[in-house]
Amino acid sequence: MNGQQDNGEFAKLREEIRVFVDERDWDQFHTPKNLSSALCVEAAELLEHFQWLHTGSGDELGPGKLEQVRHEMADVLTYLIRLADKLDIDLSAAVSEKMILNRVKYPADKVRGDARKYYEYKDQ
């Protein structure tokens, strides 16, 4: 389902990001390819905070690291929202659609407590 139908929090964030980008004349750099690349870089920066930790829980991170994680998460979300904007994708609708597909792929009564991929238990 394409189109920016969302009028909620994603729409507010999308508009805030648009203004930020327009003020800096950065739209010229925000191709879907570049935004996808930036999203991966930011996701890797997020992951770096958890490297070598046992679980990565809030207690294990501590307040300083948790704030850094929070900022990296914001960067990831910002690039994701911007990419959706450039491709005219309603993220809220996309998540709802994907949850329907996931419910079929991962029926609760069959996968409860099991972290395997759907194809590993499909015929069991």
C-alpha positions as CSV (number, residue, x, y, z in Angstrom):
1,M,0.0,0.0,0.0
2,N,1.7,3.2,-1.2
3,G,0.9,6.8,-0.5
4,Q,1.4,9.0,2.5
5,Q,-1.9,8.4,4.3
6,D,-0.5,8.6,7.8
7,N,-1.8,11.6,9.8
8,G,-0.2,10.5,13.1
9,E,3.2,10.6,14.7
10,F,5.0,9.5,11.5
11,A,3.4,12.3,9.6
12,K,4.6,14.9,12.1
13,L,8.1,13.4,12.1
14,R,8.1,13.3,8.3
15,E,7.3,17.0,8.1
16,E,9.9,17.9,10.7
17,I,12.5,16.0,8.7
18,R,11.4,17.6,5.5
19,V,11.8,21.1,7.0
20,F,15.2,20.2,8.3
21,V,16.4,18.8,4.9
22,D,14.9,21.8,3.0
23,E,16.6,24.3,5.3
24,R,19.9,22.7,4.3
25,D,19.2,22.0,0.7
26,W,20.0,18.4,1.2
27,D,17.2,16.8,-0.8
28,Q,19.5,16.6,-3.8
29,F,21.5,14.0,-1.8
30,H,18.6,12.0,-0.5
31,T,18.1,9.4,-3.2
32,P,16.6,6.1,-2.1
33,K,20.0,4.5,-2.6
34,N,21.8,7.0,-0.5
35,L,19.2,6.9,2.2
36,S,19.3,3.1,2.3
37,S,23.1,3.3,2.6
38,A,22.9,5.9,5.4
39,L,20.2,3.7,7.2
40,C,22.6,0.7,7.2
41,V,25.5,2.8,8.5
42,E,23.3,4.2,11.3
43,A,22.0,0.7,12.2
44,A,25.7,-0.5,12.4
45,E,26.5,2.4,14.7
46,L,23.5,1.3,16.9
47,L,24.8,-2.3,16.9
48,E,28.3,-1.1,17.9
49,H,27.0,-0.1,21.3
50,F,26.0,-3.7,22.0
51,Q,29.2,-5.3,20.8
52,W,30.7,-7.5,23.4
53,L,27.9,-7.0,25.9
54,H,26.2,-10.1,27.4
55,T,22.6,-9.0,26.8
56,G,22.7,-5.3,26.1
57,S,20.0,-4.6,28.7
58,G,19.6,-1.0,30.0
59,D,21.3,-1.9,33.2
60,E,24.3,-3.3,31.3
61,L,24.5,-0.2,29.1
62,G,24.3,2.4,31.8
63,P,22.8,5.9,31.5
64,G,25.5,7.3,29.2
65,K,25.5,4.4,26.7
66,L,21.7,4.3,26.8
67,E,21.6,7.9,25.7
68,Q,23.9,7.2,22.8
69,V,21.8,4.2,21.9
70,R,18.7,6.4,22.0
71,H,20.4,8.9,19.6
72,E,21.4,6.2,17.2
73,M,17.9,4.8,17.2
74,A,16.6,8.3,16.3
75,D,19.1,8.4,13.4
76,V,17.9,5.0,12.1
77,L,14.2,6.1,12.4
78,T,15.0,9.5,10.7
79,Y,16.5,7.8,7.7
80,L,13.7,5.2,7.5
81,I,11.1,7.9,7.6
82,R,13.0,9.9,5.0
83,L,13.3,6.9,2.7
84,A,9.6,6.2,3.1
85,D,8.9,9.8,2.2
86,K,11.0,9.7,-0.9
87,L,9.3,6.4,-2.1
88,D,5.8,7.6,-1.1
89,I,5.3,4.7,1.4
90,D,3.0,5.0,4.3
91,L,5.0,3.3,7.1
92,S,2.1,2.7,9.4
93,A,0.2,0.9,6.6
94,A,3.3,-1.0,5.6
95,V,3.8,-2.3,9.2
96,S,0.1,-3.3,9.4
97,E,0.4,-5.1,6.1
98,K,3.6,-6.9,7.1
99,M,2.1,-8.0,10.5
100,I,-0.8,-9.7,8.5
101,L,1.8,-11.5,6.4
102,N,3.9,-12.4,9.5
103,R,0.8,-13.8,11.3
104,V,0.4,-16.2,8.4
105,K,4.1,-17.0,8.2
106,Y,4.5,-17.4,12.0
107,P,1.2,-18.8,13.4
108,A,1.3,-18.3,17.2
109,D,0.2,-21.8,18.1
110,K,3.0,-23.3,16.0
111,V,5.9,-21.0,16.8
112,R,5.3,-19.8,20.4
113,G,8.7,-19.8,22.2
114,D,10.5,-20.9,19.0
115,A,12.9,-18.5,17.3
116,R,13.6,-20.5,14.2
117,K,12.8,-19.1,10.8
118,Y,9.4,-20.1,9.3
119,Y,10.9,-22.5,6.8
120,E,12.6,-24.5,9.5
121,Y,9.4,-25.7,11.1
122,K,6.9,-25.3,8.3
123,D,6.5,-29.1,7.7
124,Q,6.6,-30.2,11.3
